[in-house]
Amino acid sequence: MKKSHGPAFRAAQLDLAKCPACRGKAVIRGVFHELACVQCNASGWVTAETGEALSLEVLVTQLSILLQAAEHQIEQLKRPVVMNGPAAQYEQNNRRGAGGSNYTGD
């Protein structure tokens, strides 16, 4: 095992799960009003392995990692699919046909 000093170079991503007490809502319904969930520190998230609440510093980091991953996935889904090869000729209009329509040579 190597000796290491100082913090890790990268923040490790933890597996998060919704809080079983508040079901991820961060509040528990009281008799007359809603109360902050004490099991998850009113965040709605706990560690998946142990079910323990995360400290605020760790929670902010983990939620930021999840948000960045979700934004990256959204950007990947927004990109148009680029076709290559013979299939691209059939999908794009080359304006060589009658009235400027697509001509494929078939």
Backbone hydrogen bonds in HBPLUS format (Angstrom, degrees):
<---DONOR---> <-ACCEPTOR-->    atom                        ^
c    i                          cat <-CA-CA->   ^        H-A-AA   ^      H-
h    n   atom  resd res      DA  || num        DHA   H-A  angle D-A-AA Bond
n    s   type  num  typ     dist DA aas  dist angle  dist       angle   num
A0048-ALA N   A0015-ASP O   2.87 MM  33  5.44 164.8  1.89 147.3 143.4     1
A0017-ALA N   A0046-VAL O   2.89 MM  29  5.50 159.8  1.93 158.6 162.3     2
A0046-VAL N   A0017-ALA O   2.93 MM  29  5.50 160.6  1.97 160.2 165.8     3
A0019-CYS N   A0044-GLY O   3.01 MM  25  5.22 154.6  2.08 124.7 125.7     4
A0023-ARG N   A0019-CYS O   2.76 MM   4  5.14 123.6  2.08 139.2 152.6     5
A0025-LYS N   A0022-CYS O   3.24 MM   3  5.50 161.0  2.28 108.4 114.1     6
A0037-CYS N   A0026-ALA O   3.16 MM  11  5.48 170.3  2.17 129.2 127.8     7
A0028-ILE N   A0035-LEU O   2.69 MM   7  5.19 161.3  1.72 155.3 161.7     8
A0035-LEU N   A0028-ILE O   2.73 MM   7  5.19 173.0  1.74 159.7 160.2     9
A0030-GLY N   A0033-HIS O   2.80 MM   3  5.17 139.9  1.96 132.5 145.1    10
A0042-ALA N   A0037-CYS O   2.86 MM   5  4.74 135.4  2.06 147.2 155.8    11
A0043-SER N   A0040-CYS O   3.28 MM   3  5.71 139.6  2.45 107.7 116.4    12
A0047-THR N   A0052-GLU O   3.04 MM   5  5.63 162.0  2.08 152.8 155.8    13
A0051-GLY N   A0047-THR O   2.87 MM   4  4.95 138.7  2.04 128.3 140.5    14
A0059-LEU N   A0055-SER O   2.84 MM   4  5.98 161.0  1.88 158.5 164.9    15
A0060-VAL N   A0056-LEU O   3.01 MM   4  6.10 161.9  2.04 147.8 151.4    16
A0061-THR N   A0057-GLU O   3.23 MM   4  6.43 161.0  2.27 143.0 148.0    17
A0062-GLN N   A0058-VAL O   2.92 MM   4  6.11 163.8  1.94 153.8 158.1    18
A0063-LEU N   A0059-LEU O   2.92 MM   4  6.05 164.2  1.95 153.0 157.2    19
A0064-SER N   A0060-VAL O   3.01 MM   4  6.10 149.6  2.10 141.9 150.3    20
A0065-ILE N   A0061-THR O   3.00 MM   4  6.28 153.6  2.07 147.2 154.1    21
A0066-LEU N   A0062-GLN O   3.00 MM   4  6.28 159.0  2.05 148.3 153.8    22
A0067-LEU N   A0063-LEU O   2.89 MM   4  6.04 154.9  1.95 144.3 151.4    23
A0068-GLN N   A0064-SER O   2.94 MM   4  6.13 162.3  1.97 150.3 154.5    24
A0069-ALA N   A0065-ILE O   3.06 MM   4  6.25 154.9  2.13 145.2 151.9    25
A0070-ALA N   A0066-LEU O   2.96 MM   4  6.17 154.4  2.03 145.7 152.7    26
A0071-GLU N   A0067-LEU O   2.89 MM   4  6.13 159.2  1.94 152.2 157.8    27
A0072-HIS N   A0068-GLN O   2.98 MM   4  6.13 153.4  2.05 143.1 150.2    28
A0073-GLN N   A0069-ALA O   3.00 MM   4  6.22 154.1  2.07 143.3 150.3    29
A0074-ILE N   A0070-ALA O   2.94 MM   4  6.20 152.5  2.02 147.0 154.6    30
A0075-GLU N   A0071-GLU O   3.01 MM   4  6.23 159.3  2.05 147.4 152.5    31
A0076-GLN N   A0072-HIS O   3.00 MM   4  6.26 150.9  2.09 144.8 152.8    32
A0077-LEU N   A0073-GLN O   3.07 MM   4  6.31 148.9  2.17 143.7 151.5    33
A0078-LYS N   A0074-ILE O   2.99 MM   4  6.23 135.7  2.19 143.7 156.1    34
A0088-ALA N   A0085-GLY O   3.23 MM   3  5.85 144.0  2.37 114.4 122.2    35
A0089-GLN N   A0086-PRO O   3.22 MM   3  5.57 136.3  2.42 105.7 115.9    36
A0090-TYR N   A0087-ALA O   3.22 MM   3  5.46 130.1  2.48 101.1 112.8    37
A0092-GLN N   A0088-ALA O   3.20 MM   4  6.25 147.0  2.31 150.4 155.9    38
A0097-GLY N   A0101-SER O   2.80 MM   4  4.63 153.8  1.87 151.8 142.7    39
A0100-GLY N   A0097-GLY O   3.18 MM   3  5.36 144.3  2.32 134.7 127.3    40
A0101-SER N   A0098-ALA O   3.33 MM   3  5.70 151.8  2.41 105.6 113.0    41
